[in-house]
Amino acid sequence: MSQVHAGFRYSDEHEWIDDQSPATVGVSQVAADALGDVVYIELPEVGAQLTAGEVCGEIESTKSVSDLYSPVTGEVVEINDAVVTDPALVNSDPYGAAWLFRVAVTAEGPLLSAEEYAAANDATVA
């Protein structure tokens, strides 16, 4: 069973976001488990303007290719080069080393609490 990090909020599209400023964004273990072995990640560029709910990148696994959605509106201020170099980090540490990008948030999209997201995805909160 997948685990959900208790300190984050989640989008319906399986991205997580913390409450820091700038906010850090990643994909949940639920998504990582469903994708299987992640082999490629395309992230937005630093300086890109994101809109909540819109596609901002791509995640490719041995099973499929999935769009990456932004859970918030704002400007990308940093990307995680380590996860681009080693996409398997998404499978091994989705809530830590596999963070994807940081955003200076101007507006949030609809987000779920860890408990709401876990209940909707048959996961546990850790």
N, C-alpha and C positions, 0 to 999 in steps of 0.2 A: 504494500500500500504506500502510495506517495505521501510525503510529508510537506506541510506548509509552514513556512517560517512565521512565527507568531508576531514579530514586530513589523511586518510589511503589510501593505494593502495591495489588492490584485484587480486586474481588469478581467473582463469575461474572455478576453483573447489570451489569457495565461501569462501576461507580463506582471511582474511585481515592481513596486516602487517603495522606497523608504521615505522618511519624513525629514530628511536632511535638506540643506540648501547649499549648492544645487542638489537636486534629487538624483539618486542612483536608480537605474532601471535594469532589470534582468528578466529571465523567463523562469517560470516555476518548475519545480521538480515534476509536477503533473505533466507539463508540456514536454519536459526532457524525457520522461519515461515513455510518453506516447510516441515521440519522434524516433526513439532508438538512438543509435550511434550518430552523433552530430559530426559532420565532416566539413562543413563550410558555413561561415557567417558573413553576411554583408551588413554593415552598420551604416547609419547616416554619418555624414562628415561633420567635423567640428564647425560650428557656425550655421549649420542647417536649422531652419525654422520648422518645427514639428507642430502638427495639429492632432489633438487627442482623437483617437479612434481611426486615424489614417495610417496607411502602410508607410513604414520608414526603413525597412530592410528586409532581409531574407535569411532563413535558416534552412540548411539542407542537411538531411540525414540519409542513412542508407535505405530508409523506407520511403521518404517523400521530401518535397520542398514546401516550406510553409512561409507565409508572409509574417513579418514582424510588425506589430502595431504599436504606436506610441500611446501610452496611457495618459499622457498630459500634453498640453500645448506649451511651447517654449523653445528656447535656443539650446542646441547641443553645445556643451562647453568642454566635453572630454569624451573620448572613446577608450575602450579597454583593448589595447593592442595585443595583450596576452591571449585573449579569447579568440581574436582573429587568427593569431599564429597557431593556437592550439584549441580548436573548437570543441574537442572532447571535454574541456573543462565544464561545459554546460551539463554534461552527464555526471561528472564526478563532484562538482561543487557549485550547483546552480544558485545558491544563496550567498556565495562568498567570492571566490576567485573568478567566477564566470559572470560577474556583473558586465553589462554591455556598454552603457553610456550614461553620462550625467547631463542633466537638463536644468537650465535656469527656468523654473516653472512660472508661467503667467496665468494658467488656468488648468484645472483638472478635469478629466473625463469622468464618467461614472466608475467608481472604484468600490470594491467589496472589502470588508474586513477579512482577516485571516480565517475567522470562524465561518463566515458566510461562504467564502471561496472553498474552504475544505468541505463544507456540507454539500455544496453544489457539484463537487468533483470526487466524492468518495475518498477523501484524503483525511489525514490526521494533522492536527496543529502541534508543532513541536517548539 
